Amino acid sequence: MPAVVGGALGGGAAVLVTALLRRLSDAQPLDPWTVAGVVLVLGAVSAAATVVPARRAARVDPMLTLRAE
């Protein structure tokens, strides 16, 4: 969920910054394919970063964890 929120906020910020740059210079219009590609790559990296801790947590016996506390 944080990755989705971050992607949405980042996309909105990219639109605002591009509009600002167009006013200040001759910046090209916002390319939707580039923005979508960046959001997809960052989403994939975010998903991959959650796999390692999730697999590690899945290997721990819940009863051992409860007894330790």
Backbone bond lengths (Angstrom), bond angles and torsions (degrees), N, CA, C in turn:
res aa  C-N    CA-C-N  psi(-1)  N-CA   C-N-CA  omega(-1)  CA-C   N-CA-C  phi
1 M - - - 1.451 - - 1.542 111.30 -
2 P 1.350 118.85 -42.70 1.463 117.91 177.55 1.533 112.81 -60.02
3 A 1.331 117.07 -33.75 1.464 119.35 179.20 1.530 110.81 -67.47
4 V 1.330 116.81 -37.16 1.467 120.83 178.50 1.525 109.76 -66.31
5 V 1.315 116.55 -45.90 1.467 120.54 179.29 1.533 109.77 -63.35
6 G 1.314 116.84 -43.37 1.461 120.80 178.88 1.518 112.18 -63.48
7 G 1.324 116.81 -39.42 1.462 120.21 177.16 1.518 112.27 -64.69
8 A 1.327 115.87 -41.22 1.468 119.73 178.69 1.527 111.13 -66.88
9 L 1.318 116.83 -44.84 1.465 119.99 178.54 1.527 111.31 -65.93
10 G 1.311 116.80 -39.64 1.457 120.77 178.48 1.522 112.37 -65.87
11 G 1.322 116.28 -39.33 1.457 119.70 176.97 1.517 111.68 -64.17
12 G 1.339 115.70 -42.95 1.464 119.93 176.91 1.516 112.20 -63.58
13 A 1.322 116.07 -40.92 1.466 119.82 178.31 1.523 110.73 -65.78
14 A 1.330 117.44 -36.50 1.464 120.67 178.74 1.530 110.53 -64.08
15 V 1.323 116.31 -40.12 1.464 119.94 178.48 1.529 110.26 -64.07
16 L 1.321 116.63 -44.04 1.466 120.25 -179.57 1.532 111.84 -65.96
17 V 1.306 116.93 -43.35 1.463 120.21 -179.17 1.521 110.25 -66.88
18 T 1.340 117.04 -38.77 1.461 119.77 178.02 1.520 111.01 -64.17
19 A 1.334 116.67 -40.96 1.464 119.38 177.40 1.527 110.62 -62.20
20 L 1.307 116.57 -39.97 1.461 120.69 178.29 1.531 111.02 -65.49
21 L 1.316 116.89 -43.10 1.464 120.58 179.65 1.525 111.77 -65.85
22 R 1.337 117.28 -35.03 1.462 119.56 177.92 1.521 111.52 -63.60
23 R 1.315 116.07 -34.30 1.463 119.92 178.08 1.529 111.16 -72.05
24 L 1.320 116.77 -35.21 1.456 120.61 -175.94 1.525 113.34 -86.46
25 S 1.323 117.86 -27.49 1.457 120.56 -176.77 1.523 109.29 -147.96
26 D 1.315 116.06 -169.85 1.464 121.77 179.46 1.527 110.98 -95.56
27 A 1.308 117.50 50.46 1.462 121.35 -179.77 1.529 110.23 -70.21
28 Q 1.324 116.50 146.33 1.455 121.54 178.90 1.530 110.21 -70.59
29 P 1.334 117.29 153.29 1.465 119.59 177.10 1.531 110.93 -60.97
30 L 1.295 115.38 160.36 1.464 121.92 -178.14 1.529 110.08 -64.54
31 D 1.303 117.32 125.76 1.461 122.47 179.37 1.520 108.85 -92.29
32 P 1.353 118.12 110.88 1.465 119.87 -176.33 1.527 113.56 -64.34
33 W 1.333 118.27 -30.69 1.459 120.25 179.33 1.523 111.59 -67.01
34 T 1.302 116.37 -38.03 1.461 120.19 178.96 1.518 110.78 -67.79
35 V 1.328 116.69 -45.81 1.468 120.41 179.57 1.525 110.08 -62.70
36 A 1.335 117.32 -44.11 1.470 120.46 179.17 1.524 110.52 -63.17
37 G 1.328 117.27 -39.61 1.467 120.36 178.97 1.509 112.12 -64.11
38 V 1.322 116.12 -42.65 1.469 119.93 179.47 1.523 110.30 -64.74
39 V 1.335 117.04 -43.23 1.471 120.27 179.34 1.526 110.18 -62.83
40 L 1.334 117.64 -41.11 1.466 120.24 179.27 1.526 111.82 -66.48
41 V 1.319 117.87 -41.22 1.471 120.50 179.46 1.526 110.03 -65.13
42 L 1.330 116.82 -44.94 1.468 118.93 179.07 1.530 111.58 -65.54
43 G 1.325 117.23 -35.08 1.466 120.22 175.73 1.517 111.77 -64.84
44 A 1.339 116.65 -40.87 1.467 120.36 178.25 1.524 111.06 -65.51
45 V 1.321 117.18 -40.50 1.465 120.74 177.55 1.521 110.45 -64.57
46 S 1.318 116.70 -40.11 1.462 120.85 178.26 1.525 111.27 -63.91
47 A 1.322 116.50 -43.18 1.464 120.20 178.30 1.519 111.02 -64.95
48 A 1.321 117.07 -41.40 1.466 120.26 179.08 1.521 111.29 -65.46
49 A 1.318 117.40 -33.66 1.465 120.69 -179.46 1.528 111.86 -70.45
50 T 1.318 117.90 -20.98 1.466 120.20 179.54 1.519 112.51 -88.67
51 V 1.332 117.81 -15.28 1.458 120.61 -175.87 1.529 111.36 -68.06
52 V 1.313 117.93 -45.05 1.476 120.91 -176.20 1.529 111.52 -62.07
53 P 1.334 120.66 -51.45 1.464 118.82 178.37 1.538 113.14 -64.82
54 A 1.321 117.34 -33.22 1.461 120.04 179.13 1.526 111.28 -67.28
55 R 1.321 116.66 -41.61 1.472 119.32 178.04 1.520 110.86 -66.57
56 R 1.334 117.09 -38.44 1.466 120.70 178.80 1.531 110.09 -64.84
57 A 1.311 117.11 -42.26 1.460 120.80 179.49 1.528 111.70 -68.63
58 A 1.317 117.55 -31.54 1.457 120.68 179.80 1.527 112.08 -70.90
59 R 1.318 117.60 -24.38 1.467 120.79 -179.94 1.524 113.43 -80.02
60 V 1.321 118.35 -16.15 1.461 121.52 -177.09 1.526 109.44 -81.25
61 D 1.318 115.47 134.39 1.462 120.41 176.88 1.531 109.26 -73.25
62 P 1.342 118.40 124.39 1.469 120.56 -177.44 1.535 113.45 -60.31
63 M 1.327 116.82 -34.54 1.478 119.54 -178.70 1.533 111.05 -67.48
64 L 1.329 117.62 -37.23 1.456 120.55 177.64 1.516 110.34 -64.49
65 T 1.309 116.94 -39.21 1.460 121.12 179.47 1.520 110.63 -66.97
66 L 1.312 116.94 -43.02 1.477 120.60 179.76 1.531 110.77 -66.57
67 R 1.306 118.34 -37.75 1.467 120.46 179.97 1.526 111.23 -69.85
68 A 1.323 117.15 -30.45 1.459 121.00 -179.17 1.525 111.58 -68.71
69 E 1.312 116.86 -25.33 1.465 119.18 -178.75 1.461 107.98 -93.67
